[in-house]
Amino acid sequence: MRDVEEPSKESEAELFDCLRRLGLIKISVEILKVTAIGRAISDLRKHNSKRIHHIVRTLIIKEAEEDTNYLIV
């Protein structure tokens, strides 16, 4: 039986795909604050997968580089 805390390769792939798609969407600062998307993404920085960790870092860098009206998460 598989350990519950160990994510499957499929769930990791799904998470990566969701994060990749999120990176394609322009999101306003207001939406980030209301939905707490930024906080959720930030929490994923500690993910065990190097692939997930890397895309999260990329999203955070994109967010920091955008202007104050719109951010790409």
C-alpha positions in Angstrom: 0.0 0.0 0.0 1.3 3.4 -0.9 2.1 6.0 1.8 -0.6 8.7 1.9 2.0 11.5 2.3 4.0 10.5 -0.7 2.5 12.1 -3.8 2.1 10.1 -6.9 3.8 11.0 -10.1 0.4 11.7 -11.6 -0.6 14.2 -8.9 2.8 15.9 -9.3 2.2 16.2 -13.0 -1.3 17.6 -12.5 0.1 20.2 -10.0 2.8 21.2 -12.4 0.3 21.6 -15.2 -1.9 23.8 -13.0 1.0 26.0 -12.0 2.1 26.3 -15.6 -1.4 27.3 -16.7 -1.6 29.8 -13.8 1.6 31.4 -15.1 -0.1 32.2 -18.4 -2.9 34.2 -16.7 -2.6 37.9 -16.0 -3.9 38.5 -12.4 -4.5 41.8 -10.7 -3.0 42.5 -7.3 -6.5 42.8 -6.0 -7.4 39.3 -7.1 -4.2 37.9 -5.6 -5.1 39.4 -2.3 -8.7 38.4 -2.3 -8.1 34.8 -3.4 -4.8 34.3 -1.5 -3.3 32.7 -4.6 0.1 34.2 -3.9 0.2 32.8 -0.4 -0.8 29.3 -1.7 1.9 29.4 -4.3 4.5 30.7 -1.8 3.7 27.7 0.4 4.6 25.4 -2.5 8.2 26.6 -2.4 8.8 23.9 0.1 7.5 21.1 -2.1 9.7 18.0 -2.3 9.7 17.9 -6.1 12.4 19.9 -7.8 10.2 20.4 -10.8 7.4 22.0 -8.7 9.9 24.0 -6.6 11.4 25.4 -9.9 8.1 26.5 -11.4 7.0 28.1 -8.2 10.3 30.1 -8.1 9.7 31.1 -11.7 6.1 32.3 -10.9 7.3 34.3 -7.9 10.0 36.0 -10.0 7.5 36.8 -12.7 5.2 38.3 -10.0 8.0 40.5 -8.7 9.0 41.7 -12.2 5.5 42.8 -13.2 4.1 46.3 -12.6 1.8 47.2 -9.7 -1.5 47.0 -11.7 -1.1 43.5 -13.1 1.0 40.6 -12.0 1.6 37.3 -13.7 1.6 34.8 -10.8 
